[in-house]
Amino acid sequence: MHNPYTTQMDAAGKGIFTSQMEQVLENESISRQALLDGVASGRIAIPANKNHVGLRAAGVGAGLKTKINVNLGVSKDVCSFDSEMSKAMLALEYKADAIMDLSVSGDTQGFRKRLVREVPVMIGSVPIYDTLTRTGKPTEEITLDDWFETVEIHAENGIDFVTIHAGLTRKCVESIRTNPRLCGIVSRGGAILFEWMEKTGNENPFYEYFDRLLGICQRHDVCISLGDGLRPGSIMDSTDAPQIQELITLGELTKRAWAKKVQVMIEGPGHVPLHEVEMNMKLQKKLCHNAPFYVLGPLDTDIAPGYDHITSAIGGALAAMHGADFLCYVTPAEHLRLPSIEDVKEGIMASKIAAHAGDLAKGIGGAAELDFKMSRARVALDWEGQFAAAIDPAKALAYRESSQPSEKGVCTMCGDFCAMKRVKDLL
């Protein structure tokens, strides 16, 4: 039977409410029509590859809950796919919305297929990394077909969204030279493409042949996450000319993708001081036509290695408040090593708290429900109710059980001085 639509965006434009849209609506407070209009206009993306069997679809964008992504994947020095699958299962347990495979060593395709087979949330990848791993070639020997064959493989494997640094053009490279940076290019994908462009003298292949990329994504309904190859890696480089030059290009590419009914997300900074976060969010939405914004942090200070899940949560909450739709988690291991499973949990919790804080500020329907439940349970000194409303019930319970009060109902912080206990009966 002929499918009457090519992508989720195409379906929405034709007034077709897909099964994936039904799944999105189950977890959101917006109306059916608002979701349909959002997907049709590009303000909402539903990354849902036709080859991802068993996907539980989620939406990213205007009027929806802020989503969080968990990065994982092996490196040459730490290469255990079983360990990374344990992280993926942990991410599902703690209700992450997406998982991104950044593997750069070993049987990457085998691992990617396993993720798609066993993980029901949307999955992302960066084909630019995998092109080097897959071909084993020096960067300058990578061919045009090599780049696009990797994207095709990822699409066929069932990846729901691919990060493609198509905005890092030769014009942007010149902007770096005329506007020197403290930290240069910190994006791995951006650095790889920059090296290829410098050594071959060619334009960015994903920019020059963007229509070829769109063809692959349209066939499989893969969402393009337009990567920020020139994101700032230092607060000193934040909101500089190269970053904005690339953002303008990403806005132009967004319109070209939408014309082909290919869904788009825009990736954003990076390292951004707090007073520039709101400006960055509004600038992205303006230049990229209100496409969903996928924020990598942002980290609001550079001096906290070992605690960057906290700097990221501070920046992420502010970013979500001012319009970011999707937060990429950051773990305590950021800048230091491949994260352990304990690091992954800390990163997930910090990112979930930031996303929820942003949703409260944005007034997302239903966001405050658990907060009300928690407050009511606290007033009633209902500890079971507090655990049920907690973002991490097991940790809250463990803290409670580790230090028992002599008087039932209170905690060992205040004991008989508990304000709620004293006032409860009087009111």
ZIQUI-V278905 format. One record per pair of residues at least 12 apart in sequence whose C-alpha atoms are under 8 Angstrom apart, sorted by the first residue. I is the first residue (numbers start at 0). J is the second residue. Records with the same first field share a line. If there is no record, write none. Layout:
I->J / J
This chain:
5->217 / 218 / 220 / 260
6->217 / 219 / 220 / 260 / 261 / 262
7->38 / 45 / 47 / 220 / 262
8->38 / 39 / 40 / 41 / 44 / 260 / 261 / 262
9->39 / 260 / 261
10->39
11->35 / 36 / 38 / 39
12->35 / 36 / 38 / 39 / 40
14->35
16->35
19->45 / 47 / 55 / 56 / 57
20->34 / 35 / 45 / 56
22->55 / 56 / 57
23->56 / 57 / 58
27->63 / 64 / 364
28->63 / 363 / 364 / 365
29->62 / 63 / 364
37->60 / 61
41->257 / 262 / 263 / 289 / 290 / 291
42->60 / 61 / 289 / 290 / 291
43->58 / 59 / 60 / 61 / 290 / 291
44->58 / 59 / 60 / 222 / 262 / 263 / 264 / 291
45->57 / 58 / 59 / 222 / 262
46->58 / 121 / 159 / 160 / 220 / 221 / 222 / 262
47->121 / 159 / 160 / 220 / 221 / 222
48->154 / 157 / 158 / 159 / 160 / 219 / 220 / 221
49->157 / 219 / 220
50->154 / 155 / 156 / 157 / 158 / 219
51->115 / 116 / 156 / 157 / 158 / 159
52->115 / 116 / 157
53->116 / 119
54->118 / 119 / 120 / 121
55->119 / 120 / 121
56->120 / 121
57->96 / 120 / 121
59->291 / 324 / 325
60->290 / 291 / 292 / 324 / 325
61->291 / 324
62->363
63->324 / 363
64->324 / 354 / 358 / 363 / 366
65->319 / 323 / 324 / 325 / 326 / 354 / 355 / 357 / 358
66->95 / 96 / 97 / 324 / 325 / 326 / 354
67->95 / 96 / 97 / 325 / 326 / 327 / 328 / 347 / 350 / 351 / 354
68->95 / 96 / 97 / 98 / 99 / 325 / 326 / 327 / 328
69->90 / 95 / 97 / 98 / 99 / 327 / 328 / 343 / 347
70->98 / 99 / 100 / 101 / 327 / 328
71->83 / 86 / 87 / 98 / 99 / 100 / 101 / 102
72->100 / 101 / 102 / 103
73->101 / 102 / 103 / 104 / 337
74->102 / 103 / 104 / 337
75->103 / 104 / 105
77->337
78->104 / 105
80->110
84->114
85->340
86->340 / 343
87->118
88->118
89->340 / 344
90->343 / 344 / 347
91->118 / 120
93->347 / 348
95->347 / 351
96->120 / 121
97->120 / 121 / 122 / 123
98->120 / 121 / 122 / 123
99->122 / 123 / 124
100->122 / 123 / 124 / 125
101->124 / 125 / 128
102->128 / 129
103->128 / 129 / 132
104->132
105->132
107->129 / 133
108->153 / 156
111->156
112->156 / 157
115->156 / 157 / 158
121->158 / 159 / 160
122->158 / 159 / 160
123->158 / 159 / 160 / 161 / 162
124->153 / 158 / 160 / 161 / 162
125->161 / 162 / 163 / 188
126->146 / 149 / 150 / 153 / 161 / 162 / 163
127->146 / 149 / 163 / 188 / 191 / 192
128->187 / 188 / 191
129->149
130->145 / 146 / 149
133->149
138->191 / 194 / 195
139->194 / 195 / 198 / 199
141->195
143->204
146->204
147->211 / 212
150->212 / 215
151->215
154->215 / 216 / 219 / 221
155->219
158->221
159->220 / 221 / 222
160->221 / 222 / 223 / 224
161->221 / 222 / 223 / 224
162->223 / 224 / 225 / 226
163->188 / 205 / 223 / 224 / 225 / 226
164->188 / 189 / 205 / 225 / 226 / 227 / 228
165->203 / 204 / 205 / 206 / 209 / 225 / 226 / 249
166->206 / 225 / 226 / 227 / 228 / 245 / 246 / 248 / 249 / 252
167->189 / 192 / 193 / 203 / 206 / 227 / 228 / 229 / 245
168->202 / 203 / 206 / 245
169->196 / 202 / 203
171->241 / 244 / 245
172->193 / 241
174->240 / 241 / 244
175->240 / 241
178->240 / 241
180->236
181->233 / 235 / 236
182->231 / 232 / 233 / 236
183->232
184->228 / 229 / 230 / 231 / 232
185->228 / 229 / 230 / 231 / 232
186->227 / 228 / 229 / 230
187->228
188->228
189->227 / 228 / 229
190->228
213->256 / 259 / 261
216->261
217->259 / 260 / 261
220->261 / 262
221->261 / 262
222->261 / 262 / 263 / 264
223->261 / 262 / 263 / 264
224->263 / 264 / 265 / 266
225->249 / 263 / 264 / 265 / 266
226->265 / 266 / 267
227->242 / 245 / 246 / 265 / 266 / 267 / 268
229->241 / 242 / 245
230->242 / 267 / 268 / 269 / 270
231->268 / 269 / 270 / 271
232->269 / 270
233->269 / 270 / 271 / 301
234->270 / 271 / 272 / 299 / 300 / 301
236->270
237->268 / 269 / 270 / 271 / 272
238->271 / 275 / 279
246->283 / 286 / 287
247->286 / 287
249->265 / 287
250->286 / 287 / 288
251->287
253->287 / 290
263->290 / 291
264->290 / 291 / 292 / 293
265->287 / 290 / 291 / 292 / 293
266->292 / 293 / 294 / 295
267->283 / 292 / 293 / 294 / 295
268->294 / 295 / 296 / 297
269->294 / 295 / 296 / 297 / 298
270->296 / 297 / 298 / 299 / 300 / 301
271->297 / 298 / 299 / 300 / 314
272->298 / 299 / 300
273->299 / 314 / 317
276->297 / 314 / 317 / 318
277->317 / 318 / 321
280->318 / 321 / 322 / 323
281->321 / 322
284->322
291->323 / 324 / 325
292->322 / 323 / 324 / 325
293->323 / 324 / 325 / 326 / 327
294->315 / 318 / 323 / 324 / 325 / 326 / 327
295->326 / 327 / 328 / 329
296->311 / 312 / 314 / 315 / 326 / 327 / 328 / 329
297->310 / 311 / 314 / 315 / 318
298->310 / 311 / 312 / 313 / 314 / 315
299->311 / 313 / 314
304->331 / 332 / 333 / 334 / 335
305->331 / 332 / 333 / 335
306->330 / 331 / 332
307->329 / 330 / 331 / 332 / 333
308->328 / 329 / 330 / 331 / 333 / 345 / 346 / 349 / 350
309->349
311->328 / 329 / 349 / 350
312->349 / 350 / 352 / 353
313->353
315->350 / 353 / 354
316->352 / 353 / 354 / 355 / 356 / 357
317->357
318->357
319->353 / 354 / 356 / 357 / 358 / 361
320->356 / 357 / 358 / 360 / 361
321->357 / 361
326->350 / 354
327->350
328->346 / 347 / 349 / 350
329->346 / 347 / 350
330->342 / 343 / 345 / 346 / 347
331->345 / 346
348->390 / 391
352->390
369->388 / 389
370->388
372->384 / 385 / 388
373->385 / 388 / 389
377->419
378->419 / 423
379->423
380->408 / 409 / 419 / 420
381->408
382->408
